[in-house]
Amino acid sequence: QSIAEGDDNAAVTHLRRAVELQPSNAEYRFELGAQLGKMGSVDEGILECNIAAQFKPEWDLPRIEVGIILINTAIMRKVGSGWRRSQNRSPCLLI
């Protein structure tokens, strides 16, 4: 419910508790990893997704999410550095 409401911090709190109660639940691990990755906790998000993949090897989604986290991280780094460079030229440019 917290995820649906957009409350990222509450979602992570609930997912951490779910993982604590059921540490071998691949779905909980995946959801926690995806949420952490979305919030910028890249290493921990990837770790949780990898754990989910270990618990449920036939499930591709955790491995796909690792790729999504890495792509989003690369994009944010590129946009962030572009934003810093663009502040010297025009406030509207991101390249």
C-alpha positions as CSV (number, residue, x, y, z in Angstrom):
1,Q,0.0,0.0,0.0
2,S,2.8,2.4,0.8
3,I,4.3,1.9,-2.6
4,A,1.0,2.6,-4.3
5,E,0.7,5.8,-2.2
6,G,4.1,6.9,-3.2
7,D,5.5,6.9,0.3
8,D,9.0,5.4,-0.5
9,N,10.3,5.5,3.1
10,A,7.3,3.8,4.5
11,A,7.4,1.2,1.7
12,V,11.1,0.4,2.6
13,T,10.2,0.2,6.3
14,H,7.4,-2.3,5.6
15,L,9.4,-4.3,3.1
16,R,12.4,-4.6,5.5
17,R,10.0,-5.9,8.1
18,A,8.6,-8.4,5.7
19,V,12.1,-9.6,4.8
20,E,12.9,-9.8,8.5
21,L,9.9,-12.1,9.1
22,Q,10.4,-14.2,5.9
23,P,14.0,-13.8,4.8
24,S,13.8,-16.5,2.1
25,N,10.7,-14.9,0.4
26,A,12.0,-13.9,-3.1
27,E,9.1,-11.6,-3.8
28,Y,9.7,-9.5,-0.7
29,R,13.5,-9.4,-1.4
30,F,12.7,-8.3,-5.0
31,E,10.3,-5.6,-4.0
32,L,12.7,-4.3,-1.4
33,G,15.5,-4.3,-3.9
34,A,13.5,-2.5,-6.5
35,Q,12.3,0.1,-4.0
36,L,15.8,0.7,-2.7
37,G,17.2,1.0,-6.3
38,K,14.4,3.5,-7.1
39,M,15.4,5.6,-4.1
40,G,19.1,5.6,-5.0
41,S,20.4,2.9,-2.6
42,V,22.0,1.2,-5.6
43,D,24.3,-1.3,-3.9
44,E,21.7,-2.5,-1.4
45,G,19.0,-2.6,-4.1
46,I,21.2,-4.8,-6.3
47,L,22.1,-7.0,-3.4
48,E,18.4,-7.6,-2.5
49,C,17.5,-8.4,-6.2
50,N,20.4,-10.8,-6.4
51,I,19.3,-12.6,-3.2
52,A,15.8,-12.8,-4.7
53,A,17.2,-14.4,-7.8
54,Q,19.1,-16.9,-5.7
55,F,15.9,-17.9,-3.8
56,K,13.9,-18.2,-7.1
57,P,16.4,-19.0,-9.9
58,E,13.8,-19.4,-12.6
59,W,12.4,-15.9,-12.0
60,D,14.0,-13.4,-14.4
61,L,12.5,-10.2,-12.9
62,P,15.1,-9.7,-10.2
63,R,18.0,-9.9,-12.8
64,I,16.1,-7.5,-15.1
65,E,15.6,-5.1,-12.1
66,V,19.4,-5.1,-11.5
67,G,19.8,-3.9,-15.1
68,I,17.1,-1.2,-14.6
69,I,18.8,0.0,-11.4
70,L,22.2,0.2,-13.2
71,I,20.7,2.0,-16.3
72,N,18.8,4.5,-14.1
73,T,22.0,5.2,-12.1
74,A,24.0,5.8,-15.2
75,I,21.3,8.2,-16.6
76,M,21.1,10.1,-13.3
77,R,24.9,10.5,-13.2
78,K,24.9,11.7,-16.8
79,V,22.0,14.1,-16.2
80,G,23.6,15.3,-13.0
81,S,26.9,16.1,-14.6
82,G,25.2,17.7,-17.6
83,W,23.2,19.9,-15.2
84,R,26.3,21.1,-13.5
85,R,28.0,21.9,-16.9
86,S,24.9,23.6,-18.2
87,Q,24.6,26.0,-15.3
88,N,27.5,27.9,-16.8
89,R,25.5,28.4,-20.1
90,S,21.8,28.2,-19.9
91,P,19.6,27.0,-17.0
92,C,17.4,25.1,-19.4
93,L,20.1,22.8,-20.9
94,L,20.7,19.3,-19.5
95,I,23.5,18.4,-21.9
